[in-house]
Amino acid sequence: MKFVLFGETAPGPDFGSVALVVLGLYLAALLTLGIVAWRRGRTSEEDYYLAGRGQGVLVSIMTIMATFFSSGAMLGVPGFVYKEGVAFTLFALNLPCAGAVIHLFGSKIRRLGRSRGYVTQGDMIAGYYGDTAPMRLLVALIGFLYVLPYVIMQIKSGGYLAQVMFPGNPDAFARGAMILSGVTIVYVLIGGMRSVAWTDVLQGFLLIGGMILAAVATVVTLGGLGGFFAKVREIDPEGLALPGPSGVYTPWKLMTICVFASIGSLVQPAQWMRMYSARNEQVLKRGALIFSIILPLCFLFGVMLVALAGRAIYPPEMMDGKMVAHPHVGEFDQIVIVMVKEQLPVMLGGLGTVLVAVLLVAVLAASMSTADSNLHALSAVVTRDVYDRFVRPRASETERAWVGRAVIVLATLLALWLVRAGQTNENFAPLKMIASLMFAAIGFSCQLLPVTIDMLYLRRGTRAGAVAGMAAGIVAVFLFTPFPDLLIEKFGEAGKTPVADAVNPLKSLFDIGFTGFVVNAAVFALVSVFTQKLDRDRVAALAKEMDGGVQ
């Protein structure tokens, strides 16, 4: 087989036409599944948000996986591997950690959710600690702070992919972002959880296939495994060792990222609702096994392998004291796309062009499978935890359903506007890199971890302690994001970054989610010592249900 150097133009059929056909077939399949799900569904709230709590093994596992693997996994994490080298490949260890979370938390959450009719996280947490306004609103706020960044990065990925599929179109990014948003809205609105889960099965298979296809294409192009490892040995020494070229990813920081990124991704609203919706406990246990064994292999020997080869072929460069992607790559997040788009058509001709289009659709599937799940979950959170509790407590089920649909549309439009703002304003730092958005979102989600551990296992915390801990954790995570300094620059003296200067030493040592968790847990424990305890009989009854004592 004949190969060419990376960077050469590959002959073959018109890629734009092929990509348009493949994309059209994919979107048509999603809409078809959405319509079928709508026809199979019932009009109840439980069916719209939890698919009747009857999801089987295949659907449950694939929807949990597809929601977990976002564009952050297909673009953002490989971008970090390309930037930091071998050090960041250890991030694949977050998948066994995720499997452990599903095993330890899933059955208890499912049991209590089924017996009490819970739909959202707020239902269970407020049901345990006491259904007060601060409790409900803080849990809802954490859900919102997780969902919005995640939806933003999925829409941004859709714009990226449109630029790659249709490079001659100057409006490709904007149109791609809008089309992804529009199609996602449609099938989520009409089919609810059943539609989201069924489309996640298709998207999950595309995602796994895309990871494997990208790795195979890269290894074959470089002459097999021997050629691949020979090329990787050419990476600069810093890229082959800890803590990596930036010096940030020490073993301790990588460990906290792996643990807390996985936990935060599974106590967020969409995944919590998937635990409620599983048919039985065996479904969740099998899902934990797959997360622990199969997915790490796909991830590590899939897109991460491609990113390592990309660092060897297109090494990042230093510009004004700052590391930037190779000019041919453009942005760190684009390394996987650049690698496969250039070589598959050369290897396989017209078939390679089709496979590139399929691979790009797989990345799009990763984006849409996460966006749809999070929008659907946010709809439930706002409707049940805010609207139904504080705005219209006597609202009918039909009214709540329409409010939930309006939330999906408004949240998508807000995310789309922020993406467009980041695309047109080069200084809009919060939207610079996909993986940075991912870790900020997970950091906020981790602020539900102390109350979750206490509720499921320890059962010593108080309502006041839970509220104080979550509030403190949210503030701590917020300080790690770029937003405090953006506000200072807007309303104060330009160029001043006092918050960043204060937290940067901590950022070099700890993961953002871990730091917020430590602050949260410390405040939670301290306040719980001095505040009124929960009713022992009620806690004992809930614990018995969680542990399987009551059907």
N, C-alpha and C positions, 0 to 999 in steps of 0.2 A: 504494500500500500504506500502511496506517495503522500508525503506531508510537506507543508510549507512553514516558513517561519511565522511566528505570531506577528500580527500587524499587517500582513499582506492581505490584499483583497481577494476573497474567494469567489470563483465563478459559480454560476448556478442560476436557477430561475429567479424571477423578481420576488424578493423576500417580502415586500410590502403586500403583494397580492396573496401569497401563501399565508402570511400572518393574519390577514383580514379574514380569510376563510376559516382558519383554525379558531380564531377568536370568536367569530360568528357562531360556529358550531358549539363552542363552549358556553357562550352566553345563552344560546337557545336551550341547551340542556339544563342550565340553571333555572331558567324561567319555566320550563316544562315541569321540573321537579317541584317548583314552587306551586304551580297550579294543581298538580296531583296531590300535593300535601294539603292544600286548601280544600280540595274536594273530599279528602279522607278525614279531615278534622271536624271537630265539633265547635260550638260557639262559646264554650265556657272559658273562663280565664285560666283555669288549670290546664286546659288543653292547649291554649295559645302559648302559654309560658313554659309548660313542662311536658307537652306532648302526652298528657294523660298518665305520666309517671310509668310508662311501659316500654321504655327503650331497651332493646336487646343488646347482645354483646357487640356485634359488628357496628351498629349505629352509635352506641355509647362510646366505644373505644375510639372510633374514627372522629367523632365530633369533639371529644376531649383533646385528641391529638391535633386535629386541624385548628382548634381554637388556641392551643398552646403554641403551635408552630406558625408564626406570623411572618410578615415580610422581614421582621427583625431577625428571624432564624435564617431566611433564605438570602437576605441582602445585608442586614446590619451586622450580624455576628461574623459572617465571612469578611466583611469590611474591617472589623477589628482584628481578625486573624491576619489579613493582608497588611494591616498597619503595624501590629505588634508581634507577628511571627508565631513561633511554636507556643509561646506562653499562653496565648488565648485559646489554643485548642483544648486546654483543660476545662473550658466552659462546658464541654460535652458532658461532664460529670453532673451537671444540673439535672439531667434526665433520670438517672437512678434516684436522685433526691426527690424528684417529682413523683416517681413511682412509690416511694416510701410515704409521701404525703397522701396520695390517693388511698393507700392501704390503711394508714393510721387514722385518717380523718373521714374517708368516704362513707364507710358503713354507719358510723355514728350519726353523721349528718343526714344520711338517707333515712335511717330509722325514725329519728325525731321529726324530720320534715314530713314523712308520710303519715305518722300518727297524729300530728298536729295540723296538717294541712298547710305547711309553710311553703311560700313561693320564693321569697328573697332572703338574702343574708339578714336584713333588718328584722324580718319576722322571727328568726331563730334567736338572734342576739338580744333583741328587745324582749322576746318571750322569756328569756332566761334571766336577764338582769333587771327587767322592768321596763314597760313600754312608755318611756318618757320622750318628750320632744327633743331634748339634747341627744339622747341615745339614737333615736331614729335618724335625726338630721346629720349627725356625725358619720354614721354608717353610710348614709346616702351620699354624703360629700366625698368620702373615701372612694366609693364606687365611681362617682363622676370624675374624680381626679385620676383614676386609673383609665377609665374608658376613653376620655377625650384625647389624651396623647396617643393612645393605641389606634384610635380611628384616624387621627391625623397622619400617623406614619403609614397606615395602609393606603390611604388616599394618595399620599405622596409617592408611594411605590407604584401605584397605578399610573401616575403621570410619568415616572421614570420609564416604565415599561412601554408606554405609548411612544415615548421619544425613541426608544430602541427599535420598536416595530415599524415605525413610520418616520425615519430620520429626516426625510425631506419636507416634512410638514412643520412649519414654525409654531403652529398651535397644538402640536401633538400632546404636550404635557397637560395643558388645560383641558383639552377634550378627553384625554385618557382619564384624568382625575374625575371629571364630571360623569363619564360613562360608567366607571366603576361605582361611583356613588349612587347613580340612578338605578342601575340594575340591582345593586344590593338592597336599596330601599324597597324596590318593587317586590322581590320574593320574600323579604322579611315581613313586609306589611301583610301580604296575602296569606302566608302559610305559618307564621309564628315559629315556635320551636321545632315542629315537625319539618317544616320547610328548611330551616337552618341546618338541622341535623342531617337530613337526607342529602342536601347539597354538600355538606361537610364530608360525607362518605366519598363522593366523586372528587372533591378537592383534596382530600387526604391521600387517595391513591395517586392523584396527579403529583402531589407534593413529594411523596416517597419516590415515585418514579423519576421525577425531575432531579432529585438529589443524586440518585444512582447514575442516571444518564450523564449528568455533568461530570461526575468523577470518572466514569468509564471513558468519556471523550477526552478528558485531560490526560489520563494515564496512557491511553493508546497513542495519542498525539506525540507524547514524549518518548515513545518507544518501549512502552511497558513499564512495570514497576521499577526495573533497574534504571531505566532512563529517568523516571520520575525522581527517584531518590538521588540520583547523580545531580539532577538539576537543583533539588532542594538543598544539597550540600553547598551550593554556590551562594546561598543566602548569607548575608552578613552575620558575623558571630553574635551580635546582639539579638538578631532575629531568631536565633536558634537556642536561646537560653532565657531563663528567668532573670530579672523581671521584665524583659523585653526592651525595645529601643527607647521607649518613653520613661522606663524605670518605675512605672506605676504599678504594674501587675505582679506584686510580690506573692509568694505562696499563700500568705495569710489573707490578702485581699481577694485572691482568686477563690479561696475556700469560702469566704463569706458571700461572694457573688454567686457561686454555684448553689449554695444552700438557700440563700434568701431570694434569689431570682426564681428558683423553682417553687418555693413555698408561696411567694407573693403571686406567682402566676396561677396558683391553684386555689387561693382563698379570695380571688377576685369574683365579681358577681356572676359572670357567665359560667365559670367552672363550678361554682357553688351550686348553681341551678342544675347543672348536669349531674351532680351527685344526687340531688333530689329526684331527678327524672329517670334514673336507672331502674330497670325492672326488679333487680335483686342484688344482693351483696356479691354474688359470684361474678356478676358483670364488672363490678369495680375492682375486684381482686385480679381478674384477668387483665384488666386495663393496667393495673399497677405492674404486672409482670412484663407486659409489652413495653411500657415506658422504661423499665429497668434494664432490659436486655436488647430488644430489637432496635428501638429508636436511637440509642446512643451509637450503635454501629452505623446506621444510615447517616447520622449527622456527622460523626467523626470522619468516616470514610466516604462522605459525600461532598457537600459544599465546603467543608473545612479543608479537605484535601485540595480542592480546586483553588482555594484562596492561598494556600501555601505555595502552590506552583505559580500562582500569579505574582507573589512577592519575589520569587526567583526570576521570573521573566520580565516583569515590569517593576523593579524595586522603587519604593517611595523615595522622594527626594526631600532635601532640606532647603527651605526658602525663607530667608529672613529669620533664621533660628527656629522655624516651625516646620514640622514634618507635613508634607503634602503628597497626594497621590501622584503617580507617574502621569505625565501629560496625556499619554495615550489612554489611560484609565479614566481620568477626569476627576472622579470622586471615589473615596474608599468603598462606598456602598455598591459600586458598579463592577467590582472585580469579577464576580461570577458571570455576569452577563457578558462582559467583554471577552472572557476566556472562551465560553462556549459558542458565542455567535461567530467568532472568527474561525474556529476549527472544524465544527461539525459539517458545514457545507463543503469544506475542502476534503474531508475524509470520505463523505458519503454522497456528495453531489446534491441532486434534487431531494433525495431522502433526508440528507443532513439538514437541508433548509427547512423541511417540514418538522424535523425533530427539534430544531432551534425554536421554531414557533411554538411547539408543544411545551418545551422547557420554559419559555417565557410565560406561557399560559399557566404553567405549574407555579411559577412565582406569583403570578396574579391570583391564582387560587389560594395561595398562602395568605395573601392580603385580604381577599374577600371572605375567606372562612373565619378570619379573626374579626374583621369589621362587622360582619353580620351578627356574630355571636355577641359581641360587646354592645352593639346598638340595641339588639333584642333585650339584653339584660338591663341596660340603662332604662329602657322603656318600663320594665317591670319595677325597677327601683323607684323611679320618679312617680309612677302611677300609684303603687301600693304604699311606699314609705313616706311620700310627701303629699301627693294630691288627695289620696284616700284618707290620710290621717289629719291633715291640717287645712286643706282647701275645701273639699266637698266630701265630708265623711259619709253622707247619705247618697252619694252618686251611684247610679245603677251600673251594672256590669257592662252594659253597652256603652255608657258614657266613659267609663274607665278605659275601655278598649280603644275608643277614639282618641282619648288623651294620650294613651301609650303610643299610638301610631303617629300622633303629632310630635311627640318627643323624638321619635326616630328621625323624622324629617328635619326637625329643627337642629338636632345634634349633628346630623350629617352636614347640613348647610353651614353651621358654625365651623366644623372641622375643615370643610372645603374652603371657606373664606380664609382661615388661618394658613392653610397650605398655600393658597394663592398669594397671601401676604408675604410668606417666607420665600416664595419663588421670585417675587418682584423686588424684594428688599434684601440685598446681600448682607446687611447688618442684622437681620432678624435671627440672632444666634440660636434661640431655642429650637429652630427647625433645621439646623445645619446637618445633623447626622442622625440617621434612623435609630441606631442602637442607643444613642444618648436619650432619645425620647422613651425608648423601651425601658431603660433602667430607671428613669424618673417615675414612669407610671407604676412599675413594680415596687419602687420605694414607697409610694403612697399605699398601694395595696397591702404591703407588709404590716401596716398599722392595724390591721384586723387580726394579726397573728397572736398577740398576747391574750386578747379576749377569747379567741378560738381555743387556744391551748387550755386556758383556765376553764372554759365552759365544758370542753370535752373530757378533760383529765384531772385538773387540779381542784377546781371548784372551791376556791378560797377568796376570790375577788369580790368587790362590792360594786354597786352601780356607780357611785361617785368615782371610785378608782378607775373603772372602765372608761368613763367619760373623760376624766382628766388625762389618762394615759393616751387615749386616741388623739385628743387635742394637742398634747405636747409632741407626739410623734409626727403629726401633720406639719407642725411648725418646723420641726427639725429637718424633715425631708425638704420642705419648701426652701429652706436656707441653702440647701445643696444645689438647687436649680439656678439657672441664670436669671430668673425673674426678679429677685430682690434687687440686684444691681441694675437691671433694666429700669425698675421703678425709681431708683436713686438717680440714675442718669436723666430720667425724664423730668423729675420734679426737683432735682438738686443740681449739683455741679457735674458737668459732663466729664467723662474720663475717670471718675472716681469709682472704684470697685471694692469698698471696704468689706462687704459680706464675703465676696469671693476670696479676698486676702485672708480673712479669718478662718474660713472653712477648708481652704485648699490643703493645708497640712493634714486634716482629717481625711479628706477625699483621697489622698495618696496612700492612706493606711487601710481604710475601711470602705466597704460597699455602702451605698446610700441607704439601701433598705435595712441593712444591719444596724447602721447608726441610728436611724429612726426607731427601730425595734428596741434597741437598748434604752433610749430615752423613754419611750413609751412604757416598756416593762418596769423600769425603775419608778416612774411616777405612779403607775398602776399599783404596784406593790406597796409603795409608801402611803398613798392615799387610802388604800384598802385597810391598812392597819388601824387607821383612826376614824373610819366612817362606818355607818350602820351595815351590819351583815345581812345577807339575803336570808329569807325564810328557809330554815333547814328542811322542813317537810316538803316544800315545793321543789327545792333543789334535788332532794332525794328522789322525788317522783320523776323529775325530768331525767336524772341520771339513770334511773332504772329503764326508762324508755330508750335512751341512747345506747345502753348496754345490752339491749335485747330482752329485757325482762317483761315488757308489755308489747303485745302485737298491735 
